């Protein structure tokens, strides 16, 4: 069965968009069908039966992701937790995003997906092409799945915004801009410095 790809408008600004894919006969894609796609060069996520495709990340994005993971990893190891980049996370059946970074408890490293119940913190690095998705759609989905903490990183400035779950929605707990420090105490204890995440120069 073929797929058709369409561009969708962003949630906040007209310039924000991502690509959605559905079966040509109009039916939604199941989780089993999604996982059967295997590895792809694009980042493909499953949102309620539709595939959402985002552009490959820029070197800046990848530098921020690597530096953030490197900063968190020692503290995570001490806490018996794991830092993973770009893995499938099952929020519920047929809803599987690929966050930029997660901190998890014990998982099966050979499984295709990580269950949301194992995720202690989820992080997205905001790109121009997916800003509205990260700030609105994914924030709602992660909160609905009960993930305790959501970290947003502005890849141009390094600004960090930490949200914590209160009831069924996220509340901003900390913000750190250049020259400031974001002090994580849970699920790991580590100080994050925005400018340390950015490329040199």
C-alpha positions in Angstrom: 0.0 0.0 0.0 1.4 3.4 -1.0 1.8 6.5 1.1 0.9 10.1 0.2 2.8 13.0 1.8 1.3 16.4 2.4 2.6 19.6 4.0 0.7 20.7 7.1 0.6 24.3 8.5 2.3 25.0 11.8 0.4 25.4 15.0 1.6 29.0 15.8 3.0 30.6 12.7 2.4 30.3 9.0 6.0 29.5 8.3 6.1 26.5 10.6 5.2 23.2 8.9 6.0 19.5 8.8 5.1 16.7 6.5 2.3 14.2 7.2 2.0 10.8 5.5 -1.0 8.6 5.3 -1.9 5.6 3.3 -3.3 6.4 -0.2 -6.6 4.7 0.7 -7.0 7.2 3.5 -6.8 4.8 6.5 -4.5 5.5 9.4 -1.3 3.6 10.0 -1.0 1.2 12.8 1.9 1.0 15.2 2.9 -2.4 13.8 2.9 -1.0 10.2 4.9 2.0 11.5 7.6 -0.2 13.1 7.7 -2.4 10.0 9.1 0.7 8.1 12.5 0.0 9.8 15.3 2.5 9.8 14.9 5.5 7.5 17.1 8.5 6.7 14.3 10.9 7.8 13.0 11.3 11.2 9.5 9.8 11.0 7.1 9.9 13.9 3.7 8.3 14.4 0.9 10.6 15.6 -2.5 8.9 15.9 -2.3 7.0 12.6 -0.4 9.7 10.6 3.3 9.7 9.9 5.0 13.0 10.5 8.3 13.6 8.7 10.8 16.3 9.8 13.9 17.4 7.9 17.3 16.0 8.9 18.8 18.0 11.8 21.4 20.6 11.1 25.0 20.3 12.5 24.1 23.0 15.0 21.2 20.9 16.3 23.4 17.8 16.5 26.1 19.7 18.4 23.6 20.9 20.9 22.2 17.4 21.4 25.6 15.9 21.8 26.8 18.5 24.3 23.6 18.2 26.3 23.9 14.4 26.4 27.6 14.6 27.4 26.7 17.1 30.2 24.0 14.9 31.6 25.6 11.4 31.2 27.9 11.4 34.3 25.1 12.4 36.6 22.7 9.9 35.0 25.2 7.1 35.4 25.6 7.9 39.1 21.8 7.8 39.4 21.5 4.5 37.6 19.7 6.2 34.7 20.3 6.3 30.9 20.7 9.2 28.5 19.5 8.3 24.9 19.3 10.4 21.8 16.6 10.1 19.1 14.8 6.9 20.1 11.2 5.9 19.6 9.0 6.6 22.6 5.6 5.0 22.9 3.3 7.5 24.5 0.3 5.3 23.8 -0.6 2.9 21.1 -0.2 4.5 17.7 1.5 7.6 19.2 5.3 7.3 18.9 7.5 10.5 18.6 11.2 10.5 18.5 12.4 13.1 21.1 15.9 14.6 20.7 16.9 13.2 24.1 15.4 11.3 27.0 16.6 10.2 30.4 15.2 6.8 31.3 15.2 4.2 34.0 15.8 0.5 33.2 14.9 -0.4 29.6 15.5 -3.2 27.1 18.2 -1.8 24.8 17.2 -4.2 22.0 13.5 -3.1 21.8 12.4 -0.8 19.0 10.5 1.5 21.3 10.9 2.9 24.9 7.7 3.0 26.9 6.8 6.5 28.2 6.5 5.0 31.7 10.3 4.5 31.7 11.0 8.2 30.7 12.0 10.5 33.5 12.7 13.6 31.4 12.1 14.3 27.7 14.0 17.0 25.7 13.4 18.7 22.4 15.8 21.0 20.7 13.8 23.6 18.9 14.4 24.0 15.1 12.7 26.6 12.8 10.9 23.8 11.0 9.3 22.2 14.1 9.1 25.0 16.7 5.3 25.0 16.9 5.2 21.2 17.1 7.7 21.1 20.1 6.0 24.0 22.0 2.4 22.9 21.5 1.7 19.5 20.1 4.5 17.5 21.7 4.2 19.3 25.0 0.6 18.3 25.1 1.4 14.7 24.1 4.2 14.3 26.6 2.1 15.7 29.4 -0.8 13.4 28.5 1.6 10.4 28.7 2.6 11.4 32.2 6.3 12.2 31.6 7.4 14.2 34.6 9.7 16.7 33.0 10.0 18.4 29.6 13.2 20.4 28.6 13.1 22.7 25.7 16.4 24.0 24.2 16.6 26.9 21.8 19.4 25.8 19.4 20.3 29.3 18.3 20.8 30.8 21.8 21.1 27.8 24.1 18.2 29.1 26.2 16.9 26.3 28.4 13.3 26.0 29.6 12.4 23.3 32.1 8.7 22.3 32.6 7.4 20.0 35.3 4.1 18.1 35.2 1.4 19.4 37.5 -1.8 17.4 37.3 -2.2 16.9 33.5 -0.2 19.8 32.1 3.3 21.2 32.2 4.2 24.3 34.3 7.4 26.2 33.6 9.8 25.6 36.6 13.1 27.2 35.4 14.5 29.2 32.5 18.2 29.8 31.9 19.6 32.2 29.2 23.2 32.8 28.3 25.2 33.7 31.4 22.8 31.8 33.6 22.6 28.2 34.9 19.7 25.8 34.8 20.1 23.6 37.9 18.5 20.1 37.5 17.8 18.3 40.7 15.5 15.5 39.3 15.8 13.0 37.7 19.5 13.8 37.9 21.5 16.5 39.7 23.5 18.6 37.2 24.0 22.2 36.3 23.4 23.0 32.6 25.1 26.1 31.1 23.4 27.3 27.9 26.6 28.6 26.1 28.4 25.3 26.7 25.9 23.7 24.4 26.5 25.9 21.4 29.1 25.6 18.6 32.2 27.7 19.1 32.4 31.1 17.5 
